[in-house]
Amino acid sequence: MFEGGIRLVTLRETEEFGRALGRIASPGDVICLDGELGAGKTTITQAIAKGLEVPEACYVTSPSFSILHEYPGRIPLYHMDFYRLTDCAEVEDLGFEEYFYMSGLTVIEWSQKAAALLPAERLSLFITIGVGDERIIHCTHLTEGWMRKTINILNL
């Protein structure tokens, strides 16, 4: 870690970071991924899926159009993408809020669109693009529970 965030220089480092998050995830956890288009939100989610032991036959893709994809693993992965939604009301109307409290890991891309509905206990990461494959991960919401779980991978 360096001042300003976690610096992941290569795609491999980004994937290792995501796999580590998947390995430490527990039922009911929520990870929020935000950042500009192309920042690597889906790449990190794919790596999280590997850490959750989602079978390789289940190709993890961005649910931009369907909004939600579910995958089996050590615990279920609920992968959401709110890019095409306008606000919290749409998330609420679609009933996606209930997934935040289910028995799997919920990973939400573009989560800021549903900020008012997000559970207090979550890990929120904002990803920025550096040079080449470099990504900078900023922890924008790191609760005590996630602090304990991520102390080693976040180098805090």
C-alpha positions in Angstrom: 0.0 0.0 0.0 1.2 3.5 -0.6 -0.3 6.9 0.2 -3.5 7.3 -1.8 -4.4 3.7 -2.2 -3.3 0.1 -3.0 -1.2 0.1 -6.1 -1.6 -3.0 -8.3 0.9 -2.6 -11.1 0.1 -5.7 -13.2 -3.0 -7.5 -14.2 -1.7 -10.5 -12.3 -1.5 -8.4 -9.1 -5.1 -7.2 -9.7 -6.2 -10.8 -10.1 -4.4 -11.9 -7.0 -6.0 -9.1 -5.0 -9.5 -10.2 -6.2 -8.8 -13.9 -5.4 -7.7 -13.0 -1.9 -11.0 -11.1 -1.4 -12.9 -14.2 -2.6 -11.0 -16.5 -0.2 -11.8 -14.4 2.8 -15.5 -13.7 1.9 -18.2 -14.9 4.3 -21.9 -15.4 3.8 -23.7 -12.1 3.8 -20.6 -10.0 2.8 -21.0 -7.1 0.4 -18.2 -5.7 -1.7 -18.9 -2.5 -3.7 -16.8 -1.7 -6.7 -16.8 1.7 -8.3 -14.7 3.6 -10.8 -14.7 4.8 -14.4 -15.5 2.5 -17.3 -12.6 0.1 -17.9 -11.2 0.5 -14.4 -11.3 -3.3 -13.8 -14.5 -3.8 -11.8 -15.5 -7.0 -13.7 -11.9 -8.2 -13.8 -11.7 -8.0 -10.0 -15.1 -9.7 -9.8 -13.9 -12.6 -12.0 -10.9 -13.0 -9.7 -13.2 -12.9 -6.6 -15.2 -15.7 -8.2 -12.0 -17.8 -8.5 -11.3 -17.2 -4.8 -14.9 -18.3 -4.1 -14.2 -21.5 -6.1 -16.8 -20.8 -8.7 -16.4 -23.6 -11.2 -14.4 -22.6 -14.3 -17.4 -23.7 -16.4 -19.2 -20.7 -15.1 -17.8 -17.8 -17.0 -18.2 -14.6 -15.0 -19.4 -11.7 -17.2 -20.6 -8.3 -16.5 -24.4 -8.3 -15.8 -24.7 -4.8 -17.4 -27.9 -5.7 -19.2 -29.4 -8.3 -16.9 -28.2 -6.4 -13.7 -27.7 -9.7 -11.7 -25.9 -12.9 -12.3 -25.7 -15.7 -9.7 -22.9 -18.2 -9.6 -22.3 -21.3 -7.4 -19.2 -21.6 -5.3 -17.9 -22.2 -1.8 -20.7 -19.6 -1.1 -22.9 -18.2 -3.8 -21.8 -15.1 -5.7 -24.4 -12.5 -6.5 -22.8 -10.2 -9.1 -24.7 -7.0 -9.7 -24.1 -4.2 -12.1 -26.1 -1.0 -11.5 -24.6 1.0 -14.4 -27.8 1.1 -16.4 -29.9 2.1 -13.3 -30.6 5.7 -12.4 -31.1 5.6 -8.7 -31.9 3.7 -5.4 -35.6 3.5 -6.3 -34.9 1.3 -9.2 -32.7 -1.0 -7.1 -35.4 -1.2 -4.5 -38.2 -1.7 -7.1 -36.3 -4.7 -8.6 -35.9 -6.3 -5.1 -32.1 -6.5 -5.3 -31.7 -5.1 -1.8 -32.6 -8.5 -0.3 -29.5 -10.1 -1.8 -27.3 -7.9 0.4 -28.5 -10.0 3.4 -28.5 -13.5 1.8 -26.1 -16.4 2.3 -23.6 -15.5 -0.4 -21.2 -12.8 -1.3 -22.8 -9.8 -3.1 -20.4 -7.9 -5.4 -21.9 -4.7 -6.8 -20.4 -2.7 -9.7 -21.5 1.0 -9.8 -22.8 0.6 -6.3 -22.9 4.4 -5.7 -26.2 4.5 -7.6 -27.7 2.6 -4.6 -25.7 4.3 -1.8 -28.7 4.8 0.4 -29.7 1.1 0.3 -26.2 -0.4 0.9 -25.7 -2.1 4.2 -23.4 -0.4 6.7 -21.2 -3.5 7.0 -19.6 -3.5 3.5 -16.3 -3.1 1.8 -16.4 -0.2 -0.8 -13.5 0.1 -3.2 -13.0 2.8 -5.8 -10.7 1.8 -8.6 -8.7 4.3 -10.7 -6.6 3.6 -13.8 -2.9 4.2 -13.6 -0.3 3.7 -16.3 -0.8 0.6 -18.5 -2.3 -2.2 -16.4 -1.8 -0.4 -13.2 -4.8 0.1 -10.9 -5.1 2.0 -7.7 -7.6 0.7 -5.2 -9.0 3.3 -2.7 -11.0 2.0 0.3 -13.9 4.4 0.6 -15.8 2.4 3.2 -13.9 0.0 5.4 -15.9 -1.1 8.4 -14.4 -2.8 11.4 -15.5 -6.3 10.3 -13.9 -5.8 6.9 -10.8 -4.2 8.5 -10.2 -7.4 10.5 -10.8 -9.6 7.4 -8.6 -7.6 5.0 -5.7 -6.5 7.2 -3.3 -8.8 5.4 -4.4 -8.2 1.8 -4.8 -4.4 2.2 -1.5 -4.1 4.1 -3.1 -1.8 6.6 
